[in-house]
Amino acid sequence: MELPHNLGTWVGILGGTFDPVHNGHLAVAEAVRQALALSSILFVPAFLPPHKLTYGISAFQHRAAMLDLAVADRPGCFVSRLEAEREGPSYSIDTLHTLAHGFGKDVRLFFIIGMDAFAEVFTWKEQGQLLDHASFVVVGRPDHCRQSCGQTVAANFPGYAFVEALGCWQGTPDQGAIHPVAMPPVKVSSTEIREVVRLGGPIGDLVPAAVADYIEVHGLYR
Ligand code: ATP
């Protein structure tokens, strides 16, 4: 597996379908990087997203190429194509396992997800083991991030308690923490972008310029 070499030792992992990557994804990456002083963010596009097998997702190489363009002028942001190297659906537990072993013990991984996804975490494959490989970073709206996060933690992660001094939930010493990060919502989704493109509208305010150009040149979402 090819991994970037210059990621540093505190690495945020942002998985998704990225069909296409948009300004909301980039804002999340930046907010989390600043909040937890991470050394880098690794974007990991899903090859076959288990939750989105019902619509015709764009080819992996298009989604990954758009991510390459989006991070090209963002220091500390990288793209991994590791999920394309596995057969079948892209489960987070398999990705974290691969990354944790690929990077070794000196690198700490922070798995970034939105509050909505975190609330569904009990449906994920081997959810109990996710925190063996990484800490969670749960991004939510400032008004109820910590409260909603706390409810999901209480329901799904017995043994975790909030440590006020660190601003996160912690379990046993060898388990990852769960960090809430409050962030104002960025009103954009990939679904909206695909729909705007299909109708011939402008997306210049929703994605980086190079991504908008790529969508146009390759005739995506028409
Ligand atoms: P779609 O509209 O196709 O469902 P999406 O815009 O939600 O896609 P994904 O690639 O599924 O994008 O998202 C990857 C991750 O980014 C998820 O954890 C998701 O919660 C988060 N995310 C997506 N859009 C936003 C946004 N506008 N603000 C904050 N987080 C976001």
Residues whose N, C-alpha, C, O or C-beta is under 5 A from the ligand:
A	BS01	ATP	G15 G16 T17 F18 D19 G24 H25 V28 I112 I113 G114 A117 V186 K187 V188 S189 S190 T191
